[in-house]
Amino acid sequence: MIEWLSEVGVAVLLVLLIASMYAFHLSMTSLILARTEVEVVKFVAESGLTRTVLDLSDLYFARAKYLSKYNGTLGLRVLPALNITLSECCGRVRVHVRSWSGHVIPSLNFTLMRVVLGPDGVEEVESERGVVTDYCDTQVTYDESSLYVVLATYCKLACFEVFAPSGMLRSNYDPRSDELYNESDVLEVYAVLPFYERPFPIQFSKVGDHVRLRVERGTVAFVVVEEGGTYVVERFPLLRGGGGFRMELCKYVVCEYYTFMVMTGERS
């Protein structure tokens, strides 16, 4: 009888031990989720990403807030609404457009612009319009040293992607004042607006060591010609890396004419 009671007692203790461990696991999981949710909510609230329609300066502010305060705990990506890529096919450009989850979206309108850049600025422009389902072969020349801009649209959704040679890219644009900083020898500036078939020159004025631009809404990049050559500046502050993280928030935001996808969550 005593042995039977002792066995029952041991079994009850084991059950209680397992139950306590499971409860501890649940409490720790809840604590982690609560902490993570608080961090994400704090970042979204402080950065202004609670809104759906943003100004360009709002996107820059959200990026600056993330890099200065939340980069250590959260990951962040700001991407075009659709995954637009290019590849080469028989010396021509093949345009690929899918959702970021890999789904094929039928019958998207696209515009492709190729800009050949030289030391004196824009030397040649090719453009083509069409309809893409997954991918579309174009007659535009494929050249890794050229600047390419792709616009994809469907009803009221529009998104773009800029493909520029890495050696030609600079990040010296201030959206608060529409200025290029640390520049004093600029000769000409072209705006790249993907709704148009070619870049067009814009007015600018020199203010000390800055160059103040007269920017048209929807401009996605600038081609800057200076005494030492030509370079490209992207206007919208996309974040493509962000490190590994568990996505806890995914939303679309609209800035000017374009739709972007914002993803954030706790770092893994």
PASEBA-1860 file (N, C-alpha, C; in nm, 3 decimals):
! residues 268
1> MIEWLSEV> 0.082/-0.120/0.000/0.000/0.000/0.000/0.086/0.125/0.000 ~ 0.190/0.121/0.084/0.279/0.238/0.092/0.352/0.257/-0.040 ~ 0.395/0.147/-0.105/0.464/0.158/-0.233/0.371/0.215/-0.340 ~ 0.248/0.173/-0.335/0.151/0.223/-0.434/0.129/0.372/-0.417 ~ 0.117/0.415/-0.290/0.097/0.558/-0.262/0.220/0.640/-0.305 ~ 0.338/0.583/-0.283/0.460/0.656/-0.322/0.468/0.671/-0.474 ~ 0.428/0.565/-0.546/0.428/0.574/-0.692/0.330/0.678/-0.741 ~ 0.211/0.682/-0.678/0.113/0.784/-0.715/0.166/0.923/-0.686
9> GVAVLLVL> 0.234/0.935/-0.572/0.289/1.066/-0.536/0.394/1.114/-0.635 ~ 0.481/1.022/-0.676/0.585/1.057/-0.773/0.521/1.097/-0.906 ~ 0.418/1.023/-0.948/0.350/1.056/-1.074/0.286/1.194/-1.067 ~ 0.222/1.223/-0.952/0.160/1.357/-0.935/0.266/1.465/-0.939 ~ 0.379/1.441/-0.874/0.487/1.540/-0.875/0.540/1.563/-1.017 ~ 0.554/1.455/-1.094/0.599/1.469/-1.232/0.501/1.550/-1.314 ~ 0.374/1.523/-1.297/0.271/1.599/-1.370/0.278/1.746/-1.332 ~ 0.290/1.774/-1.203/0.298/1.913/-1.159/0.424/1.982/-1.213
17> LIASMYAF> 0.537/1.906/-1.216/0.661/1.963/-1.268/0.647/1.998/-1.416 ~ 0.590/1.904/-1.494/0.570/1.929/-1.638/0.476/2.047/-1.659 ~ 0.369/2.053/-1.579/0.273/2.163/-1.591/0.338/2.296/-1.558 ~ 0.423/2.297/-1.454/0.489/2.422/-1.417/0.587/2.467/-1.525 ~ 0.660/2.370/-1.585/0.752/2.404/-1.693/0.677/2.458/-1.814 ~ 0.565/2.397/-1.847/0.484/2.443/-1.960/0.430/2.583/-1.933 ~ 0.384/2.607/-1.808/0.334/2.740/-1.773/0.445/2.844/-1.781 ~ 0.568/2.804/-1.735/0.681/2.896/-1.744/0.714/2.929/-1.890
25> HLSMTSLI> 0.709/2.824/-1.975/0.735/2.846/-2.118/0.633/2.941/-2.178 ~ 0.506/2.920/-2.144/0.402/3.010/-2.196/0.421/3.152/-2.147 ~ 0.456/3.168/-2.019/0.474/3.302/-1.965/0.592/3.373/-2.031 ~ 0.703/3.297/-2.054/0.818/3.358/-2.120/0.787/3.394/-2.264 ~ 0.712/3.307/-2.334/0.673/3.336/-2.471/0.586/3.461/-2.477 ~ 0.492/3.470/-2.384/0.405/3.588/-2.380/0.485/3.713/-2.351 ~ 0.585/3.699/-2.261/0.669/3.814/-2.228/0.749/3.860/-2.349 ~ 0.806/3.763/-2.423/0.883/3.798/-2.543/0.794/3.864/-2.647
33> LARTEVEV> 0.676/3.806/-2.670/0.583/3.863/-2.767/0.539/4.002/-2.725 ~ 0.512/4.018/-2.595/0.469/4.151/-2.548/0.579/4.253/-2.568 ~ 0.705/4.214/-2.535/0.816/4.308/-2.552/0.833/4.346/-2.699 ~ 0.825/4.241/-2.786/0.843/4.266/-2.928/0.733/4.354/-2.983 ~ 0.610/4.324/-2.946/0.498/4.403/-2.995/0.511/4.547/-2.949 ~ 0.556/4.566/-2.825/0.574/4.703/-2.776/0.679/4.775/-2.858 ~ 0.792/4.708/-2.888/0.897/4.771/-2.967/0.847/4.810/-3.106 ~ 0.775/4.717/-3.171/0.723/4.747/-3.304/0.623/4.860/-3.299
41> VKFVAESG> 0.532/4.855/-3.201/0.431/4.961/-3.189/0.496/5.096/-3.161 ~ 0.598/5.096/-3.074/0.668/5.222/-3.044/0.733/5.278/-3.169 ~ 0.801/5.191/-3.245/0.868/5.239/-3.366/0.768/5.292/-3.468 ~ 0.660/5.217/-3.490/0.559/5.260/-3.587/0.498/5.392/-3.546 ~ 0.471/5.409/-3.416/0.411/5.534/-3.368/0.508/5.651/-3.379 ~ 0.634/5.628/-3.339/0.731/5.738/-3.340/0.774/5.776/-3.481 ~ 0.773/5.679/-3.573/0.819/5.707/-3.709/0.709/5.762/-3.799 ~ 0.584/5.757/-3.754/0.474/5.806/-3.836/0.421/5.704/-3.935
49> LTRTVLDL> 0.463/5.578/-3.922/0.418/5.475/-4.016/0.277/5.425/-3.986 ~ 0.209/5.485/-3.890/0.069/5.454/-3.868/-0.017/5.503/-3.984 ~ 0.033/5.603/-4.057/-0.042/5.656/-4.171/-0.015/5.574/-4.296 ~ -0.104/5.588/-4.392/-0.090/5.517/-4.520/-0.036/5.607/-4.629 ~ -0.070/5.734/-4.625/-0.022/5.831/-4.724/0.085/5.918/-4.660 ~ 0.205/5.915/-4.716/0.320/5.985/-4.659/0.381/6.080/-4.759 ~ 0.446/6.183/-4.707/0.532/6.269/-4.789/0.670/6.206/-4.796 ~ 0.749/6.254/-4.890/0.885/6.201/-4.904/0.965/6.226/-4.776
57> SDLYFARA> 0.949/6.343/-4.716/1.020/6.373/-4.591/0.979/6.278/-4.479 ~ 0.855/6.228/-4.481/0.810/6.132/-4.381/0.885/6.000/-4.395 ~ 0.909/5.957/-4.519/0.985/5.834/-4.540/1.128/5.849/-4.489 ~ 1.189/5.963/-4.517/1.325/5.987/-4.469/1.328/5.991/-4.316 ~ 1.224/6.052/-4.255/1.218/6.059/-4.109/1.206/5.919/-4.049 ~ 1.120/5.834/-4.108/1.105/5.697/-4.058/1.236/5.620/-4.068 ~ 1.306/5.638/-4.178/1.435/5.570/-4.194/1.536/5.620/-4.091 ~ 1.542/5.751/-4.071/1.636/5.807/-3.974/1.603/5.761/-3.832
65> KYLSKYNG> 1.474/5.756/-3.797/1.433/5.709/-3.664/1.475/5.564/-3.644 ~ 1.456/5.482/-3.744/1.495/5.341/-3.734/1.646/5.327/-3.717 ~ 1.724/5.394/-3.801/1.869/5.378/-3.797/1.929/5.433/-3.667 ~ 1.868/5.536/-3.611/1.925/5.599/-3.491/1.881/5.532/-3.362 ~ 1.765/5.463/-3.360/1.712/5.414/-3.233/1.676/5.266/-3.232 ~ 1.628/5.212/-3.342/1.572/5.077/-3.341/1.651/4.976/-3.424 ~ 1.761/5.018/-3.479/1.839/4.930/-3.566/1.891/4.806/-3.493 ~ 1.912/4.818/-3.362/1.966/4.707/-3.286/1.863/4.602/-3.249
73> TLGLRVLP> 1.736/4.638/-3.242/1.633/4.545/-3.196/1.535/4.504/-3.304 ~ 1.517/4.588/-3.406/1.419/4.559/-3.510/1.486/4.556/-3.647 ~ 1.425/4.484/-3.738/1.463/4.489/-3.878/1.362/4.573/-3.954 ~ 1.402/4.634/-4.063/1.311/4.717/-4.142/1.349/4.707/-4.289 ~ 1.247/4.689/-4.372/1.265/4.696/-4.517/1.158/4.789/-4.574 ~ 1.201/4.876/-4.664/1.110/4.961/-4.740/1.139/4.933/-4.887 ~ 1.042/4.873/-4.956/1.063/4.823/-5.091/0.951/4.869/-5.183 ~ 0.974/4.865/-5.314/0.862/4.887/-5.406/0.752/4.784/-5.380
81> ALNITLSE> 0.629/4.817/-5.414/0.516/4.728/-5.385/0.531/4.593/-5.454 ~ 0.600/4.590/-5.568/0.620/4.466/-5.642/0.769/4.440/-5.660 ~ 0.803/4.314/-5.676/0.943/4.273/-5.694/0.978/4.280/-5.843 ~ 1.050/4.385/-5.880/1.086/4.409/-6.020/1.235/4.380/-6.037 ~ 1.267/4.292/-6.133/1.406/4.261/-6.161/1.428/4.259/-6.312 ~ 1.555/4.263/-6.351/1.593/4.258/-6.491/1.691/4.143/-6.513 ~ 1.687/4.087/-6.632/1.787/3.988/-6.671/1.817/4.006/-6.820 ~ 1.921/3.938/-6.865/1.963/3.948/-7.005/1.912/3.829/-7.085
89> CCGRVRVH> 1.861/3.855/-7.202/1.815/3.749/-7.292/1.853/3.786/-7.435 ~ 1.954/3.719/-7.489/2.000/3.744/-7.626/2.039/3.890/-7.647 ~ 2.105/3.949/-7.547/2.151/4.086/-7.559/2.045/4.191/-7.534 ~ 1.924/4.148/-7.500/1.814/4.241/-7.473/1.770/4.226/-7.327 ~ 1.688/4.321/-7.282/1.642/4.321/-7.143/1.515/4.238/-7.130 ~ 1.515/4.150/-7.033/1.393/4.078/-6.994/1.346/4.136/-6.860 ~ 1.222/4.182/-6.856/1.163/4.242/-6.736/1.084/4.136/-6.660 ~ 1.113/4.122/-6.530/1.040/4.029/-6.444/0.964/4.109/-6.339
97> VRSWSGHV> 0.837/4.075/-6.318/0.758/4.140/-6.213/0.674/4.034/-6.144 ~ 0.692/4.024/-6.013/0.612/3.934/-5.929/0.582/4.005/-5.797 ~ 0.494/3.944/-5.718/0.477/3.991/-5.581/0.599/3.947/-5.500 ~ 0.618/4.007/-5.382/0.733/3.971/-5.301/0.721/3.829/-5.245 ~ 0.600/3.774/-5.245/0.581/3.636/-5.202/0.601/3.537/-5.316 ~ 0.630/3.589/-5.437/0.659/3.502/-5.550/0.541/3.473/-5.640 ~ 0.425/3.530/-5.612/0.307/3.506/-5.694/0.313/3.586/-5.824 ~ 0.263/3.527/-5.930/0.258/3.594/-6.061/0.131/3.677/-6.069
105> IPSLNFTL> 0.146/3.802/-6.109/0.033/3.894/-6.123/0.011/3.916/-6.272 ~ -0.105/3.883/-6.324/-0.125/3.891/-6.470/-0.147/4.034/-6.519 ~ -0.099/4.057/-6.641/-0.133/4.177/-6.720/-0.102/4.308/-6.650 ~ 0.022/4.322/-6.604/0.069/4.449/-6.550/0.126/4.534/-6.663 ~ 0.094/4.660/-6.664/0.156/4.753/-6.759/0.295/4.790/-6.709 ~ 0.389/4.803/-6.800/0.523/4.844/-6.758/0.582/4.942/-6.860 ~ 0.672/5.023/-6.810/0.753/5.112/-6.893/0.899/5.091/-6.855 ~ 0.982/5.067/-6.953/1.126/5.046/-6.931/1.204/5.157/-6.999
113> MRVVLGPD> 1.295/5.218/-6.925/1.381/5.323/-6.979/1.527/5.286/-6.958 ~ 1.606/5.295/-7.063/1.750/5.274/-7.053/1.818/5.406/-7.085 ~ 1.908/5.449/-6.996/1.978/5.575/-7.013/2.128/5.546/-7.018 ~ 2.190/5.579/-7.128/2.336/5.564/-7.142/2.400/5.692/-7.092 ~ 2.487/5.677/-6.991/2.551/5.793/-6.929/2.696/5.802/-6.970 ~ 2.740/5.924/-6.995/2.880/5.951/-7.028/2.933/6.064/-6.943 ~ 3.057/6.101/-6.960/3.115/6.210/-6.879/3.045/6.343/-6.899 ~ 2.977/6.361/-7.011/2.907/6.486/-7.038/2.757/6.476/-7.013
121> GVEEVESE> 2.711/6.365/-6.952/2.570/6.354/-6.920/2.501/6.242/-6.995 ~ 2.377/6.267/-7.036/2.294/6.167/-7.104/2.335/6.159/-7.251 ~ 2.381/6.041/-7.293/2.427/6.023/-7.430/2.321/5.957/-7.519 ~ 2.241/5.866/-7.462/2.143/5.793/-7.543/2.032/5.744/-7.452 ~ 1.911/5.735/-7.507/1.796/5.687/-7.431/1.716/5.588/-7.516 ~ 1.682/5.474/-7.456/1.590/5.378/-7.516/1.472/5.360/-7.421 ~ 1.353/5.342/-7.474/1.238/5.317/-7.388/1.140/5.224/-7.459 ~ 1.062/5.153/-7.379/0.963/5.062/-7.433/0.850/5.045/-7.332
129> RGVVTDYC> 0.729/5.034/-7.383/0.611/5.007/-7.299/0.553/4.873/-7.339 ~ 0.486/4.808/-7.244/0.425/4.679/-7.275/0.344/4.627/-7.159 ~ 0.306/4.500/-7.170/0.230/4.429/-7.068/0.310/4.307/-7.026 ~ 0.322/4.285/-6.896/0.403/4.175/-6.845/0.321/4.085/-6.755 ~ 0.334/3.956/-6.776/0.282/3.855/-6.685/0.399/3.764/-6.650 ~ 0.452/3.782/-6.533/0.573/3.714/-6.484/0.697/3.776/-6.547 ~ 0.714/3.763/-6.681/0.828/3.827/-6.745/0.790/3.865/-6.887 ~ 0.868/3.958/-6.943/0.845/4.003/-7.080/0.979/4.037/-7.144
137> DTQVTYDE> 1.002/3.984/-7.263/1.123/4.017/-7.339/1.102/4.147/-7.416 ~ 1.199/4.236/-7.407/1.190/4.365/-7.474/1.298/4.377/-7.581 ~ 1.292/4.486/-7.654/1.393/4.515/-7.755/1.497/4.616/-7.705 ~ 1.493/4.647/-7.577/1.588/4.741/-7.519/1.720/4.669/-7.492 ~ 1.830/4.733/-7.527/1.963/4.673/-7.514/1.999/4.650/-7.368 ~ 2.059/4.534/-7.340/2.106/4.503/-7.205/2.252/4.543/-7.193 ~ 2.281/4.629/-7.094/2.417/4.679/-7.075/2.432/4.714/-6.928 ~ 2.520/4.646/-6.857/2.533/4.666/-6.713/2.587/4.804/-6.676
145> SSLYVVLA> 2.642/4.876/-6.772/2.694/5.010/-6.742/2.589/5.120/-6.763 ~ 2.467/5.082/-6.800/2.361/5.180/-6.824/2.270/5.192/-6.703 ~ 2.196/5.301/-6.699/2.093/5.324/-6.598/1.959/5.274/-6.652 ~ 1.889/5.192/-6.573/1.757/5.143/-6.613/1.654/5.185/-6.508 ~ 1.537/5.224/-6.555/1.425/5.256/-6.466/1.302/5.184/-6.519 ~ 1.236/5.109/-6.429/1.117/5.033/-6.467/0.999/5.084/-6.385 ~ 0.888/5.110/-6.451/0.763/5.147/-6.386/0.660/5.037/-6.413 ~ 0.599/4.984/-6.307/0.493/4.883/-6.321/0.365/4.940/-6.263
153> TYCKLACF> 0.255/4.928/-6.336/0.128/4.984/-6.291/0.016/4.884/-6.309 ~ -0.084/4.896/-6.221/-0.206/4.818/-6.233/-0.317/4.899/-6.167 ~ -0.413/4.945/-6.249/-0.517/5.036/-6.201/-0.450/5.157/-6.136 ~ -0.473/5.181/-6.006/-0.415/5.297/-5.940/-0.283/5.267/-5.870 ~ -0.239/5.142/-5.875/-0.112/5.107/-5.813/0.002/5.132/-5.911 ~ 0.104/5.200/-5.864/0.224/5.225/-5.944/0.346/5.206/-5.855 ~ 0.446/5.137/-5.906/0.572/5.123/-5.834/0.686/5.121/-5.934 ~ 0.805/5.147/-5.887/0.920/5.161/-5.976/1.041/5.092/-5.915
161> EVFAPSGM> 1.140/5.073/-6.000/1.270/5.023/-5.956/1.377/5.091/-6.039 ~ 1.484/5.133/-5.972/1.597/5.198/-6.038/1.716/5.103/-6.033 ~ 1.776/5.078/-6.148/1.896/4.993/-6.157/2.009/5.080/-6.212 ~ 2.102/5.113/-6.125/2.214/5.200/-6.164/2.345/5.130/-6.133 ~ 2.447/5.152/-6.216/2.580/5.097/-6.184/2.626/5.146/-6.048 ~ 2.674/5.053/-5.964/2.709/5.089/-5.826/2.813/5.200/-5.819 ~ 2.903/5.205/-5.914/3.006/5.308/-5.912/2.955/5.447/-5.943 ~ 2.830/5.456/-5.992/2.774/5.586/-6.027/2.676/5.639/-5.923
169> LRSNYDPR> 2.645/5.560/-5.819/2.544/5.599/-5.722/2.605/5.683/-5.610 ~ 2.534/5.789/-5.573/2.570/5.869/-5.456/2.444/5.893/-5.372 ~ 2.466/5.923/-5.242/2.354/5.950/-5.151/2.376/6.087/-5.088 ~ 2.355/6.191/-5.165/2.379/6.327/-5.114/2.259/6.418/-5.138 ~ 2.137/6.359/-5.131/2.015/6.437/-5.152/1.945/6.462/-5.020 ~ 1.905/6.587/-4.995/1.831/6.625/-4.875/1.688/6.660/-4.916 ~ 1.588/6.575/-4.880/1.451/6.601/-4.925/1.385/6.719/-4.856 ~ 1.438/6.759/-4.740/1.376/6.872/-4.668/1.394/7.003/-4.743
177> SDELYNES> 1.505/7.015/-4.814/1.532/7.140/-4.887/1.549/7.118/-5.036 ~ 1.535/6.992/-5.083/1.559/6.958/-5.224/1.697/7.006/-5.269 ~ 1.797/6.970/-5.189/1.934/7.012/-5.219/2.027/6.892/-5.230 ~ 2.128/6.907/-5.315/2.242/6.817/-5.318/2.351/6.882/-5.235 ~ 2.396/6.817/-5.128/2.494/6.880/-5.041/2.636/6.842/-5.080 ~ 2.729/6.925/-5.038/2.872/6.907/-5.068/2.901/6.907/-5.217 ~ 2.826/6.984/-5.293/2.849/6.993/-5.436/2.858/7.141/-5.476 ~ 2.957/7.176/-5.556/2.972/7.314/-5.600/3.009/7.326/-5.747
185> DVLEVYAV> 3.035/7.212/-5.814/3.080/7.217/-5.952/2.980/7.150/-6.046 ~ 2.850/7.155/-6.011/2.746/7.093/-6.093/2.722/7.176/-6.218 ~ 2.719/7.110/-6.332/2.697/7.177/-6.460/2.553/7.161/-6.509 ~ 2.495/7.042/-6.484/2.360/7.016/-6.533/2.298/6.904/-6.449 ~ 2.166/6.911/-6.432/2.094/6.809/-6.357/1.973/6.765/-6.439 ~ 1.957/6.632/-6.453/1.841/6.575/-6.522/1.754/6.503/-6.419 ~ 1.624/6.517/-6.433/1.529/6.443/-6.350/1.483/6.319/-6.425 ~ 1.474/6.207/-6.353/1.423/6.083/-6.411/1.284/6.059/-6.352
193> LPFYERPF> 1.183/6.068/-6.436/1.045/6.045/-6.396/0.990/5.936/-6.486 ~ 0.961/5.817/-6.432/0.934/5.701/-6.518/0.806/5.711/-6.602 ~ 0.721/5.808/-6.574/0.604/5.827/-6.659/0.642/5.891/-6.793 ~ 0.762/5.950/-6.798/0.813/6.010/-6.921/0.909/5.914/-6.988 ~ 0.933/5.936/-7.117/1.016/5.843/-7.194/1.165/5.872/-7.182 ~ 1.205/5.988/-7.130/1.345/6.020/-7.119/1.367/6.120/-7.005 ~ 1.488/6.124/-6.948/1.519/6.225/-6.847/1.511/6.365/-6.907 ~ 1.480/6.463/-6.823/1.470/6.600/-6.872/1.547/6.693/-6.777
201> PIQFSKVG> 1.610/6.796/-6.832/1.688/6.888/-6.748/1.597/6.970/-6.657 ~ 1.645/6.998/-6.536/1.570/7.079/-6.441/1.654/7.199/-6.398 ~ 1.587/7.298/-6.347/1.657/7.418/-6.300/1.720/7.393/-6.164 ~ 1.831/7.456/-6.138/1.897/7.447/-6.008/1.973/7.576/-5.982 ~ 2.004/7.600/-5.856/2.081/7.718/-5.817/2.182/7.676/-5.711 ~ 2.296/7.739/-5.714/2.402/7.707/-5.619/2.388/7.795/-5.495 ~ 2.389/7.730/-5.379/2.380/7.800/-5.250/2.498/7.754/-5.165 ~ 2.606/7.832/-5.168/2.727/7.790/-5.099/2.782/7.663/-5.162
209> DHVRLRVE> 2.801/7.559/-5.079/2.849/7.432/-5.132/2.734/7.336/-5.159 ~ 2.610/7.388/-5.161/2.493/7.306/-5.193/2.436/7.348/-5.328 ~ 2.356/7.257/-5.384/2.286/7.286/-5.509/2.138/7.263/-5.484 ~ 2.059/7.368/-5.494/1.915/7.359/-5.470/1.844/7.328/-5.602 ~ 1.761/7.223/-5.599/1.696/7.174/-5.719/1.550/7.216/-5.723 ~ 1.499/7.233/-5.844/1.357/7.253/-5.863/1.298/7.119/-5.907 ~ 1.240/7.046/-5.811/1.204/6.905/-5.829/1.058/6.893/-5.869 ~ 1.032/6.810/-5.969/0.895/6.778/-6.007/0.848/6.657/-5.929
217> RGTVAFVV> 0.724/6.663/-5.882/0.666/6.552/-5.806/0.670/6.423/-5.889 ~ 0.710/6.314/-5.826/0.719/6.185/-5.893/0.858/6.152/-5.944 ~ 0.952/6.246/-5.935/1.090/6.218/-5.977/1.149/6.109/-5.889 ~ 1.211/6.008/-5.950/1.266/5.896/-5.874/1.418/5.901/-5.864 ~ 1.484/5.975/-5.952/1.629/5.982/-5.949/1.675/6.108/-6.023 ~ 1.800/6.146/-5.997/1.862/6.257/-6.067/1.990/6.209/-6.135 ~ 2.013/6.258/-6.254/2.141/6.240/-6.321/2.214/6.373/-6.311 ~ 2.327/6.372/-6.240/2.400/6.495/-6.210/2.529/6.498/-6.291
225> VEEGGTYV> 2.545/6.603/-6.369/2.666/6.622/-6.450/2.752/6.728/-6.382 ~ 2.872/6.690/-6.345/2.965/6.785/-6.283/3.094/6.789/-6.364 ~ 3.186/6.871/-6.322/3.309/6.888/-6.398/3.390/6.759/-6.406 ~ 3.377/6.673/-6.304/3.455/6.549/-6.303/3.386/6.430/-6.364 ~ 3.262/6.444/-6.409/3.191/6.329/-6.465/3.042/6.334/-6.434 ~ 2.980/6.217/-6.434/2.835/6.204/-6.415/2.805/6.101/-6.308 ~ 2.704/6.128/-6.225/2.662/6.030/-6.126/2.511/6.034/-6.111 ~ 2.457/5.933/-6.037/2.313/5.916/-6.020/2.278/5.924/-5.872
233> VERFPLLR> 2.169/5.992/-5.840/2.119/6.002/-5.703/1.975/5.951/-5.701 ~ 1.949/5.849/-5.619/1.812/5.804/-5.601/1.740/5.897/-5.503 ~ 1.612/5.925/-5.532/1.538/6.023/-5.451/1.463/5.958/-5.335 ~ 1.413/5.837/-5.352/1.333/5.773/-5.248/1.422/5.684/-5.161 ~ 1.405/5.691/-5.027/1.494/5.620/-4.934/1.452/5.475/-4.910 ~ 1.479/5.388/-5.005/1.446/5.247/-4.988/1.548/5.180/-4.897 ~ 1.501/5.079/-4.821/1.588/4.997/-4.737/1.570/4.852/-4.780 ~ 1.673/4.793/-4.838/1.660/4.659/-4.896/1.717/4.550/-4.806
241> GGGGFRME> 1.806/4.586/-4.715/1.868/4.485/-4.630/1.788/4.464/-4.502 ~ 1.826/4.537/-4.398/1.754/4.529/-4.271/1.791/4.410/-4.186 ~ 1.876/4.320/-4.237/1.915/4.203/-4.159/1.802/4.104/-4.144 ~ 1.830/3.992/-4.076/1.727/3.892/-4.054/1.633/3.934/-3.942 ~ 1.503/3.920/-3.963/1.406/3.953/-3.859/1.276/3.877/-3.884 ~ 1.199/3.860/-3.775/1.069/3.795/-3.785/0.966/3.902/-3.818 ~ 0.904/3.893/-3.933/0.814/3.999/-3.978/0.687/4.000/-3.894 ~ 0.662/4.112/-3.828/0.543/4.129/-3.745/0.449/4.236/-3.799
249> LCKYVVCE> 0.498/4.317/-3.888/0.413/4.417/-3.951/0.450/4.426/-4.098 ~ 0.350/4.419/-4.182/0.370/4.435/-4.326/0.254/4.520/-4.377 ~ 0.284/4.635/-4.434/0.179/4.723/-4.480/0.226/4.797/-4.604 ~ 0.129/4.851/-4.678/0.158/4.933/-4.794/0.141/5.079/-4.757 ~ 0.231/5.163/-4.808/0.219/5.307/-4.793/0.231/5.371/-4.931 ~ 0.169/5.486/-4.945/0.172/5.559/-5.071/0.248/5.690/-5.050 ~ 0.343/5.716/-5.139/0.420/5.840/-5.135/0.426/5.896/-5.276 ~ 0.374/6.017/-5.291/0.358/6.079/-5.422/0.275/5.986/-5.510
257> YYTFMVMT> 0.326/5.939/-5.623/0.246/5.853/-5.710/0.266/5.704/-5.683 ~ 0.354/5.668/-5.590/0.403/5.532/-5.585/0.363/5.460/-5.456 ~ 0.350/5.327/-5.466/0.317/5.243/-5.352/0.439/5.164/-5.311 ~ 0.463/5.161/-5.181/0.578/5.090/-5.124/0.530/4.989/-5.020 ~ 0.610/4.885/-4.998/0.583/4.787/-4.895/0.679/4.810/-4.780 ~ 0.625/4.818/-4.658/0.704/4.837/-4.536/0.691/4.712/-4.452 ~ 0.804/4.651/-4.415/0.807/4.531/-4.331/0.899/4.555/-4.213 ~ 0.854/4.520/-4.095/0.938/4.536/-3.976/0.903/4.428/-3.874
265> GERS> 0.996/4.403/-3.782/0.976/4.304/-3.679/1.102/4.283/-3.598 ~ 1.095/4.195/-3.499/1.208/4.169/-3.412/1.321/4.100/-3.487 ~ 1.443/4.139/-3.459/1.558/4.073/-3.520/1.569/3.929/-3.472 ~ 1.606/3.843/-3.565/1.621/3.700/-3.532/1.766/3.669/-3.497
END
